[in-house]
Amino acid sequence: MININRERGLRFLYLDAGHMAEHLYLLATAYGFGACALGGAYDREVEKWIGIDGLQETLLYGVVVG
């Protein structure tokens, strides 16, 4: 049996990540920067680079601002 609350929680997690990315785009534009969402990444390499373990914390959404 699938845990419905877990599925709902994951849906909200992904929605919130999208909302945060949208706000990051807006902020970058307001400050005169560009922003670009990552279409894909080597998760383990990024996890090592930002110092997370990939189990308790993991890459969910990547945006480059500059």
mmCIF file as gemmi writes it, N, C-alpha and C atoms, coordinates in Angstrom:
data_model
loop_
_atom_site.group_PDB
_atom_site.id
_atom_site.type_symbol
_atom_site.label_atom_id
_atom_site.label_alt_id
_atom_site.label_comp_id
_atom_site.label_asym_id
_atom_site.label_entity_id
_atom_site.label_seq_id
_atom_site.pdbx_PDB_ins_code
_atom_site.Cartn_x
_atom_site.Cartn_y
_atom_site.Cartn_z
_atom_site.occupancy
_atom_site.B_iso_or_equiv
_atom_site.pdbx_formal_charge
_atom_site.auth_seq_id
_atom_site.auth_asym_id
_atom_site.pdbx_PDB_model_num
ATOM 1 N N . MET Axp A 1 ? 0.834 -1.174 0 1 0 ? 1 A 1
ATOM 2 C CA . MET Axp A 1 ? 0 0 0 1 0 ? 1 A 1
ATOM 3 C C . MET Axp A 1 ? 0.886 1.246 0 1 0 ? 1 A 1
ATOM 4 N N . ILE Axp A 2 ? 0.541 2.226 -0.802 1 0 ? 2 A 1
ATOM 5 C CA . ILE Axp A 2 ? 1.302 3.464 -0.924 1 0 ? 2 A 1
ATOM 6 C C . ILE Axp A 2 ? 0.818 4.448 0.136 1 0 ? 2 A 1
ATOM 7 N N . ASN Axp A 3 ? 1.77 5.075 0.787 1 0 ? 3 A 1
ATOM 8 C CA . ASN Axp A 3 ? 1.452 6.071 1.803 1 0 ? 3 A 1
ATOM 9 C C . ASN Axp A 3 ? 1.04 7.367 1.104 1 0 ? 3 A 1
ATOM 10 N N . ILE Axp A 4 ? -0.242 7.718 1.168 1 0 ? 4 A 1
ATOM 11 C CA . ILE Axp A 4 ? -0.778 8.889 0.474 1 0 ? 4 A 1
ATOM 12 C C . ILE Axp A 4 ? -0.157 10.175 1.009 1 0 ? 4 A 1
ATOM 13 N N . ASN Axp A 5 ? 0.066 10.272 2.299 1 0 ? 5 A 1
ATOM 14 C CA . ASN Axp A 5 ? 0.656 11.488 2.868 1 0 ? 5 A 1
ATOM 15 C C . ASN Axp A 5 ? 2.068 11.709 2.345 1 0 ? 5 A 1
ATOM 16 N N . ARG Axp A 6 ? 2.808 10.62 2.166 1 0 ? 6 A 1
ATOM 17 C CA . ARG Axp A 6 ? 4.166 10.757 1.628 1 0 ? 6 A 1
ATOM 18 C C . ARG Axp A 6 ? 4.113 11.266 0.19 1 0 ? 6 A 1
ATOM 19 N N . GLU Axp A 7 ? 3.215 10.718 -0.612 1 0 ? 7 A 1
ATOM 20 C CA . GLU Axp A 7 ? 3.076 11.188 -1.989 1 0 ? 7 A 1
ATOM 21 C C . GLU Axp A 7 ? 2.69 12.66 -2.032 1 0 ? 7 A 1
ATOM 22 N N . ARG Axp A 8 ? 1.755 13.053 -1.193 1 0 ? 8 A 1
ATOM 23 C CA . ARG Axp A 8 ? 1.341 14.465 -1.132 1 0 ? 8 A 1
ATOM 24 C C . ARG Axp A 8 ? 2.516 15.329 -0.708 1 0 ? 8 A 1
ATOM 25 N N . GLY Axp A 9 ? 3.264 14.887 0.275 1 0 ? 9 A 1
ATOM 26 C CA . GLY Axp A 9 ? 4.431 15.637 0.729 1 0 ? 9 A 1
ATOM 27 C C . GLY Axp A 9 ? 5.452 15.827 -0.377 1 0 ? 9 A 1
ATOM 28 N N . LEU Axp A 10 ? 5.683 14.782 -1.171 1 0 ? 10 A 1
ATOM 29 C CA . LEU Axp A 10 ? 6.629 14.897 -2.282 1 0 ? 10 A 1
ATOM 30 C C . LEU Axp A 10 ? 6.111 15.867 -3.341 1 0 ? 10 A 1
ATOM 31 N N . ARG Axp A 11 ? 4.819 15.838 -3.616 1 0 ? 11 A 1
ATOM 32 C CA . ARG Axp A 11 ? 4.25 16.784 -4.582 1 0 ? 11 A 1
ATOM 33 C C . ARG Axp A 11 ? 4.466 18.22 -4.108 1 0 ? 11 A 1
ATOM 34 N N . PHE Axp A 12 ? 4.21 18.475 -2.824 1 0 ? 12 A 1
ATOM 35 C CA . PHE Axp A 12 ? 4.422 19.816 -2.285 1 0 ? 12 A 1
ATOM 36 C C . PHE Axp A 12 ? 5.905 20.197 -2.319 1 0 ? 12 A 1
ATOM 37 N N . LEU Axp A 13 ? 6.768 19.238 -2.072 1 0 ? 13 A 1
ATOM 38 C CA . LEU Axp A 13 ? 8.204 19.496 -2.117 1 0 ? 13 A 1
ATOM 39 C C . LEU Axp A 13 ? 8.609 19.981 -3.501 1 0 ? 13 A 1
ATOM 40 N N . TYR Axp A 14 ? 8.154 19.29 -4.538 1 0 ? 14 A 1
ATOM 41 C CA . TYR Axp A 14 ? 8.499 19.671 -5.906 1 0 ? 14 A 1
ATOM 42 C C . TYR Axp A 14 ? 7.847 20.997 -6.296 1 0 ? 14 A 1
ATOM 43 N N . LEU Axp A 15 ? 6.618 21.226 -5.881 1 0 ? 15 A 1
ATOM 44 C CA . LEU Axp A 15 ? 5.969 22.511 -6.155 1 0 ? 15 A 1
ATOM 45 C C . LEU Axp A 15 ? 6.726 23.651 -5.492 1 0 ? 15 A 1
ATOM 46 N N . ASP Axp A 16 ? 7.097 23.463 -4.234 1 0 ? 16 A 1
ATOM 47 C CA . ASP Axp A 16 ? 7.823 24.506 -3.52 1 0 ? 16 A 1
ATOM 48 C C . ASP Axp A 16 ? 9.182 24.773 -4.152 1 0 ? 16 A 1
ATOM 49 N N . ALA Axp A 17 ? 9.865 23.731 -4.608 1 0 ? 17 A 1
ATOM 50 C CA . ALA Axp A 17 ? 11.155 23.921 -5.284 1 0 ? 17 A 1
ATOM 51 C C . ALA Axp A 17 ? 10.962 24.766 -6.537 1 0 ? 17 A 1
ATOM 52 N N . GLY Axp A 18 ? 9.911 24.514 -7.283 1 0 ? 18 A 1
ATOM 53 C CA . GLY Axp A 18 ? 9.622 25.309 -8.47 1 0 ? 18 A 1
ATOM 54 C C . GLY Axp A 18 ? 9.318 26.757 -8.136 1 0 ? 18 A 1
ATOM 55 N N . HIS Axp A 19 ? 8.557 26.966 -7.056 1 0 ? 19 A 1
ATOM 56 C CA . HIS Axp A 19 ? 8.242 28.33 -6.637 1 0 ? 19 A 1
ATOM 57 C C . HIS Axp A 19 ? 9.508 29.076 -6.201 1 0 ? 19 A 1
ATOM 58 N N . MET Axp A 20 ? 10.38 28.395 -5.48 1 0 ? 20 A 1
ATOM 59 C CA . MET Axp A 20 ? 11.619 29.046 -5.046 1 0 ? 20 A 1
ATOM 60 C C . MET Axp A 20 ? 12.496 29.388 -6.246 1 0 ? 20 A 1
ATOM 61 N N . ALA Axp A 21 ? 12.548 28.493 -7.235 1 0 ? 21 A 1
ATOM 62 C CA . ALA Axp A 21 ? 13.334 28.777 -8.436 1 0 ? 21 A 1
ATOM 63 C C . ALA Axp A 21 ? 12.763 29.981 -9.179 1 0 ? 21 A 1
ATOM 64 N N . GLU Axp A 22 ? 11.452 30.058 -9.262 1 0 ? 22 A 1
ATOM 65 C CA . GLU Axp A 22 ? 10.817 31.195 -9.927 1 0 ? 22 A 1
ATOM 66 C C . GLU Axp A 22 ? 11.182 32.501 -9.218 1 0 ? 22 A 1
ATOM 67 N N . HIS Axp A 23 ? 11.147 32.5 -7.909 1 0 ? 23 A 1
ATOM 68 C CA . HIS Axp A 23 ? 11.503 33.697 -7.145 1 0 ? 23 A 1
ATOM 69 C C . HIS Axp A 23 ? 12.978 34.046 -7.32 1 0 ? 23 A 1
ATOM 70 N N . LEU Axp A 24 ? 13.819 33.027 -7.418 1 0 ? 24 A 1
ATOM 71 C CA . LEU Axp A 24 ? 15.242 33.27 -7.652 1 0 ? 24 A 1
ATOM 72 C C . LEU Axp A 24 ? 15.447 33.926 -9.012 1 0 ? 24 A 1
ATOM 73 N N . TYR Axp A 25 ? 14.724 33.454 -10.035 1 0 ? 25 A 1
ATOM 74 C CA . TYR Axp A 25 ? 14.774 34.091 -11.356 1 0 ? 25 A 1
ATOM 75 C C . TYR Axp A 25 ? 14.361 35.559 -11.259 1 0 ? 25 A 1
ATOM 76 N N . LEU Axp A 26 ? 13.27 35.822 -10.557 1 0 ? 26 A 1
ATOM 77 C CA . LEU Axp A 26 ? 12.784 37.201 -10.425 1 0 ? 26 A 1
ATOM 78 C C . LEU Axp A 26 ? 13.792 38.087 -9.695 1 0 ? 26 A 1
ATOM 79 N N . LEU Axp A 27 ? 14.364 37.569 -8.618 1 0 ? 27 A 1
ATOM 80 C CA . LEU Axp A 27 ? 15.368 38.338 -7.878 1 0 ? 27 A 1
ATOM 81 C C . LEU Axp A 27 ? 16.612 38.591 -8.718 1 0 ? 27 A 1
ATOM 82 N N . ALA Axp A 28 ? 17.061 37.574 -9.424 1 0 ? 28 A 1
ATOM 83 C CA . ALA Axp A 28 ? 18.243 37.743 -10.277 1 0 ? 28 A 1
ATOM 84 C C . ALA Axp A 28 ? 17.995 38.833 -11.311 1 0 ? 28 A 1
ATOM 85 N N . THR Axp A 29 ? 16.84 38.792 -11.935 1 0 ? 29 A 1
ATOM 86 C CA . THR Axp A 29 ? 16.495 39.799 -12.938 1 0 ? 29 A 1
ATOM 87 C C . THR Axp A 29 ? 16.426 41.187 -12.321 1 0 ? 29 A 1
ATOM 88 N N . ALA Axp A 30 ? 15.82 41.291 -11.144 1 0 ? 30 A 1
ATOM 89 C CA . ALA Axp A 30 ? 15.692 42.59 -10.475 1 0 ? 30 A 1
ATOM 90 C C . ALA Axp A 30 ? 17.053 43.192 -10.151 1 0 ? 30 A 1
ATOM 91 N N . TYR Axp A 31 ? 18.046 42.341 -9.876 1 0 ? 31 A 1
ATOM 92 C CA . TYR Axp A 31 ? 19.381 42.829 -9.554 1 0 ? 31 A 1
ATOM 93 C C . TYR Axp A 31 ? 20.302 42.886 -10.769 1 0 ? 31 A 1
ATOM 94 N N . GLY Axp A 32 ? 19.739 42.626 -11.959 1 0 ? 32 A 1
ATOM 95 C CA . GLY Axp A 32 ? 20.523 42.737 -13.18 1 0 ? 32 A 1
ATOM 96 C C . GLY Axp A 32 ? 21.364 41.524 -13.518 1 0 ? 32 A 1
ATOM 97 N N . PHE Axp A 33 ? 21.055 40.387 -12.937 1 0 ? 33 A 1
ATOM 98 C CA . PHE Axp A 33 ? 21.767 39.147 -13.217 1 0 ? 33 A 1
ATOM 99 C C . PHE Axp A 33 ? 20.928 38.253 -14.123 1 0 ? 33 A 1
ATOM 100 N N . GLY Axp A 34 ? 21.569 37.255 -14.665 1 0 ? 34 A 1
ATOM 101 C CA . GLY Axp A 34 ? 20.853 36.231 -15.411 1 0 ? 34 A 1
ATOM 102 C C . GLY Axp A 34 ? 20.716 34.995 -14.537 1 0 ? 34 A 1
ATOM 103 N N . ALA Axp A 35 ? 19.786 34.13 -14.878 1 0 ? 35 A 1
ATOM 104 C CA . ALA Axp A 35 ? 19.592 32.876 -14.143 1 0 ? 35 A 1
ATOM 105 C C . ALA Axp A 35 ? 19.268 31.771 -15.138 1 0 ? 35 A 1
ATOM 106 N N . CYS Axp A 36 ? 19.727 30.575 -14.842 1 0 ? 36 A 1
ATOM 107 C CA . CYS Axp A 36 ? 19.476 29.44 -15.722 1 0 ? 36 A 1
ATOM 108 C C . CYS Axp A 36 ? 19.338 28.177 -14.876 1 0 ? 36 A 1
ATOM 109 N N . ALA Axp A 37 ? 18.202 27.501 -15.017 1 0 ? 37 A 1
ATOM 110 C CA . ALA Axp A 37 ? 17.996 26.234 -14.298 1 0 ? 37 A 1
ATOM 111 C C . ALA Axp A 37 ? 18.84 25.149 -14.945 1 0 ? 37 A 1
ATOM 112 N N . LEU Axp A 38 ? 19.369 24.265 -14.121 1 0 ? 38 A 1
ATOM 113 C CA . LEU Axp A 38 ? 20.162 23.15 -14.624 1 0 ? 38 A 1
ATOM 114 C C . LEU Axp A 38 ? 19.232 22.066 -15.147 1 0 ? 38 A 1
ATOM 115 N N . GLY Axp A 39 ? 19.489 21.621 -16.356 1 0 ? 39 A 1
ATOM 116 C CA . GLY Axp A 39 ? 18.688 20.549 -16.928 1 0 ? 39 A 1
ATOM 117 C C . GLY Axp A 39 ? 19.105 19.191 -16.413 1 0 ? 39 A 1
ATOM 118 N N . GLY Axp A 40 ? 20.292 19.106 -15.892 1 0 ? 40 A 1
ATOM 119 C CA . GLY Axp A 40 ? 20.787 17.848 -15.343 1 0 ? 40 A 1
ATOM 120 C C . GLY Axp A 40 ? 22.155 18.08 -14.72 1 0 ? 40 A 1
ATOM 121 N N . ALA Axp A 41 ? 22.546 17.196 -13.851 1 0 ? 41 A 1
ATOM 122 C CA . ALA Axp A 41 ? 23.838 17.327 -13.176 1 0 ? 41 A 1
ATOM 123 C C . ALA Axp A 41 ? 24.266 15.954 -12.682 1 0 ? 41 A 1
ATOM 124 N N . TYR Axp A 42 ? 25.538 15.811 -12.455 1 0 ? 42 A 1
ATOM 125 C CA . TYR Axp A 42 ? 26.051 14.603 -11.808 1 0 ? 42 A 1
ATOM 126 C C . TYR Axp A 42 ? 25.845 14.782 -10.31 1 0 ? 42 A 1
ATOM 127 N N . ASP Axp A 43 ? 24.8 14.149 -9.789 1 0 ? 43 A 1
ATOM 128 C CA . ASP Axp A 43 ? 24.392 14.376 -8.401 1 0 ? 43 A 1
ATOM 129 C C . ASP Axp A 43 ? 25.534 14.216 -7.414 1 0 ? 43 A 1
ATOM 130 N N . ARG Axp A 44 ? 26.278 13.139 -7.513 1 0 ? 44 A 1
ATOM 131 C CA . ARG Axp A 44 ? 27.345 12.887 -6.525 1 0 ? 44 A 1
ATOM 132 C C . ARG Axp A 44 ? 28.429 13.963 -6.572 1 0 ? 44 A 1
ATOM 133 N N . GLU Axp A 45 ? 28.733 14.441 -7.773 1 0 ? 45 A 1
ATOM 134 C CA . GLU Axp A 45 ? 29.734 15.505 -7.889 1 0 ? 45 A 1
ATOM 135 C C . GLU Axp A 45 ? 29.239 16.798 -7.249 1 0 ? 45 A 1
ATOM 136 N N . VAL Axp A 46 ? 27.998 17.156 -7.508 1 0 ? 46 A 1
ATOM 137 C CA . VAL Axp A 46 ? 27.434 18.374 -6.912 1 0 ? 46 A 1
ATOM 138 C C . VAL Axp A 46 ? 27.319 18.214 -5.4 1 0 ? 46 A 1
ATOM 139 N N . GLU Axp A 47 ? 26.895 17.045 -4.94 1 0 ? 47 A 1
ATOM 140 C CA . GLU Axp A 47 ? 26.788 16.8 -3.501 1 0 ? 47 A 1
ATOM 141 C C . GLU Axp A 47 ? 28.143 16.97 -2.815 1 0 ? 47 A 1
ATOM 142 N N . LYS Axp A 48 ? 29.198 16.453 -3.43 1 0 ? 48 A 1
ATOM 143 C CA . LYS Axp A 48 ? 30.541 16.631 -2.861 1 0 ? 48 A 1
ATOM 144 C C . LYS Axp A 48 ? 30.934 18.102 -2.872 1 0 ? 48 A 1
ATOM 145 N N . TRP Axp A 49 ? 30.621 18.803 -3.97 1 0 ? 49 A 1
ATOM 146 C CA . TRP Axp A 49 ? 31.006 20.198 -4.133 1 0 ? 49 A 1
ATOM 147 C C . TRP Axp A 49 ? 30.338 21.092 -3.086 1 0 ? 49 A 1
ATOM 148 N N . ILE Axp A 50 ? 29.055 20.823 -2.781 1 0 ? 50 A 1
ATOM 149 C CA . ILE Axp A 50 ? 28.356 21.675 -1.808 1 0 ? 50 A 1
ATOM 150 C C . ILE Axp A 50 ? 28.363 21.089 -0.396 1 0 ? 50 A 1
ATOM 151 N N . GLY Axp A 51 ? 28.956 19.902 -0.233 1 0 ? 51 A 1
ATOM 152 C CA . GLY Axp A 51 ? 29.161 19.347 1.099 1 0 ? 51 A 1
ATOM 153 C C . GLY Axp A 51 ? 27.949 18.689 1.738 1 0 ? 51 A 1
ATOM 154 N N . ILE Axp A 52 ? 27.178 17.944 0.944 1 0 ? 52 A 1
ATOM 155 C CA . ILE Axp A 52 ? 26.051 17.192 1.507 1 0 ? 52 A 1
ATOM 156 C C . ILE Axp A 52 ? 26.262 15.708 1.233 1 0 ? 52 A 1
ATOM 157 N N . ASP Axp A 53 ? 25.553 14.849 1.972 1 0 ? 53 A 1
ATOM 158 C CA . ASP Axp A 53 ? 25.811 13.415 1.884 1 0 ? 53 A 1
ATOM 159 C C . ASP Axp A 53 ? 25.007 12.671 0.811 1 0 ? 53 A 1
ATOM 160 N N . GLY Axp A 54 ? 23.966 13.269 0.278 1 0 ? 54 A 1
ATOM 161 C CA . GLY Axp A 54 ? 23.161 12.6 -0.742 1 0 ? 54 A 1
ATOM 162 C C . GLY Axp A 54 ? 22.108 11.673 -0.183 1 0 ? 54 A 1
ATOM 163 N N . LEU Axp A 55 ? 22.086 11.485 1.127 1 0 ? 55 A 1
ATOM 164 C CA . LEU Axp A 55 ? 21.086 10.613 1.752 1 0 ? 55 A 1
ATOM 165 C C . LEU Axp A 55 ? 20.103 11.443 2.582 1 0 ? 55 A 1
ATOM 166 N N . GLN Axp A 56 ? 20.631 12.163 3.549 1 0 ? 56 A 1
ATOM 167 C CA . GLN Axp A 56 ? 19.781 13.03 4.369 1 0 ? 56 A 1
ATOM 168 C C . GLN Axp A 56 ? 19.486 14.339 3.653 1 0 ? 56 A 1
ATOM 169 N N . GLU Axp A 57 ? 20.43 14.752 2.807 1 0 ? 57 A 1
ATOM 170 C CA . GLU Axp A 57 ? 20.276 15.962 2.004 1 0 ? 57 A 1
ATOM 171 C C . GLU Axp A 57 ? 20.662 15.592 0.573 1 0 ? 57 A 1
ATOM 172 N N . THR Axp A 58 ? 19.943 16.136 -0.396 1 0 ? 58 A 1
ATOM 173 C CA . THR Axp A 58 ? 20.247 15.804 -1.77 1 0 ? 58 A 1
ATOM 174 C C . THR Axp A 58 ? 19.906 16.97 -2.701 1 0 ? 58 A 1
ATOM 175 N N . LEU Axp A 59 ? 20.445 16.913 -3.874 1 0 ? 59 A 1
ATOM 176 C CA . LEU Axp A 59 ? 20.174 17.931 -4.88 1 0 ? 59 A 1
ATOM 177 C C . LEU Axp A 59 ? 18.752 17.755 -5.387 1 0 ? 59 A 1
ATOM 178 N N . LEU Axp A 60 ? 17.978 18.823 -5.353 1 0 ? 60 A 1
ATOM 179 C CA . LEU Axp A 60 ? 16.596 18.761 -5.82 1 0 ? 60 A 1
ATOM 180 C C . LEU Axp A 60 ? 16.406 19.631 -7.049 1 0 ? 60 A 1
ATOM 181 N N . TYR Axp A 61 ? 16.994 20.81 -7.043 1 0 ? 61 A 1
ATOM 182 C CA . TYR Axp A 61 ? 16.789 21.762 -8.135 1 0 ? 61 A 1
ATOM 183 C C . TYR Axp A 61 ? 18.028 22.645 -8.179 1 0 ? 61 A 1
ATOM 184 N N . GLY Axp A 62 ? 18.616 22.784 -9.33 1 0 ? 62 A 1
ATOM 185 C CA . GLY Axp A 62 ? 19.801 23.614 -9.455 1 0 ? 62 A 1
ATOM 186 C C . GLY Axp A 62 ? 19.543 24.809 -10.344 1 0 ? 62 A 1
ATOM 187 N N . VAL Axp A 63 ? 19.954 25.983 -9.879 1 0 ? 63 A 1
ATOM 188 C CA . VAL Axp A 63 ? 19.845 27.212 -10.656 1 0 ? 63 A 1
ATOM 189 C C . VAL Axp A 63 ? 21.194 27.936 -10.553 1 0 ? 63 A 1
ATOM 190 N N . VAL Axp A 64 ? 21.711 28.344 -11.697 1 0 ? 64 A 1
ATOM 191 C CA . VAL Axp A 64 ? 22.945 29.111 -11.752 1 0 ? 64 A 1
ATOM 192 C C . VAL Axp A 64 ? 22.569 30.574 -11.934 1 0 ? 64 A 1
ATOM 193 N N . VAL Axp A 65 ? 23.161 31.438 -11.126 1 0 ? 65 A 1
ATOM 194 C CA . VAL Axp A 65 ? 22.902 32.874 -11.204 1 0 ? 65 A 1
ATOM 195 C C . VAL Axp A 65 ? 24.223 33.576 -11.421 1 0 ? 65 A 1
ATOM 196 N N . GLY Axp A 66 ? 24.231 34.537 -12.345 1 0 ? 66 A 1
ATOM 197 C CA . GLY Axp A 66 ? 25.47 35.255 -12.567 1 0 ? 66 A 1
ATOM 198 C C . GLY Axp A 66 ? 25.3 36.425 -13.481 1 0 ? 66 A 1
